[in-house]
Amino acid sequence: WAAGVPVAEISPWPHGNRAALLLSQDVESQFANSTELARVAREKAVPATLFVVSQLGVDHPSVAEILQEAGEVGSHSSDHTSVAGRPYVDQRARLNRTQAELADWAGVTAFGLRPPEERFDSATLRAWAMAGGTYIVGSNESRQGSPEVYDTPDGKIVMLPRVIKNDYNVFVQDGAIRSRRLTESYLAGMSKINALGALAIISLRTQVGGDGARVQVVAEVVDSFRAQGDWWFATGREMADWWLARWESRLDLHDSANGHLELTVSAAETR
């Protein structure tokens, strides 16, 4: 602007939306509670992404189809054991195992991984790419509110950061009892995310915020922010695919010989 040079950039989210919302749940203890969030997602026509501890799915075969109808099924590891810090070969074996278990249980390949305790390292990123994954969801210590792209020897991985409080933070760490506290926390966090034009992740655990009363908080939050009309509601895979395509694209804006502005967008053929 100061130099009088025209500049442009690709919108951070599709359709000109200012911010994005990922509705997610860790499906672990009290596994069957996951059907409550799936129900809310269908009623509100908002896709949910459910990260499943795959070993537990064996005891709940009827839940697989319900979760798939709600949006996307991802992995929360095979047995809820943190993989971060382990050798690459060990992490690769564990992440291959959860992929095989999800394929047997639901007939799906997981593209998203939510590592237990939100912990991951460079070996996790590489092992997940090798296992067929494309993104992870975790904490980046609030470094930024937008996705990050990591390049590994086995492919790129998109990291979707959780930067607002989740049900564990509110009910366990903060000691809240009433569901209203969770509603207020989500609304405050999402308002900040909207101001930044970043990504908001609503994250629940089946055993913490997974019962009917607490899951209903999600319906209230979705109704509140849908009214704004500038949010993109999508699955984790859709967000990761968009952000990687955006990251791989290039936009050039310059003066042409006839005094007009010329805009050139270059994008990868596969996206």
Number of C-alpha atoms within 10 A of each C-alpha: 6 4 5 6 9 11 11 10 11 13 12 20 20 16 10 12 16 20 23 24 25 23 24 26 26 25 27 23 15 14 20 18 21 27 20 19 29 25 18 21 22 15 11 13 13 21 23 29 27 31 26 29 25 26 18 19 22 15 11 12 13 13 19 19 13 16 24 18 15 23 22 22 30 31 29 30 27 23 16 17 13 18 22 19 14 14 11 18 10 15 21 21 12 21 25 18 18 25 25 18 23 25 14 15 21 19 13 17 19 25 22 29 28 26 23 20 14 17 16 20 13 14 20 25 30 22 25 29 24 17 22 17 25 23 30 29 23 20 19 17 10 11 9 14 21 21 22 17 16 15 13 17 10 14 16 18 23 25 25 27 24 24 23 22 19 20 26 18 14 21 17 11 9 11 11 15 11 12 17 12 17 24 20 13 16 23 18 13 18 25 14 14 22 19 10 14 20 21 28 28 26 22 21 24 24 22 18 19 25 25 18 14 12 20 23 17 19 23 17 13 17 20 11 11 16 13 9 8 9 17 23 20 21 19 22 32 22 13 23 24 15 16 22 22 16 20 15 13 14 14 14 13 15 15 12 10 8 6 8 9 11 11 13 9 11 10 13 12 6 5 11
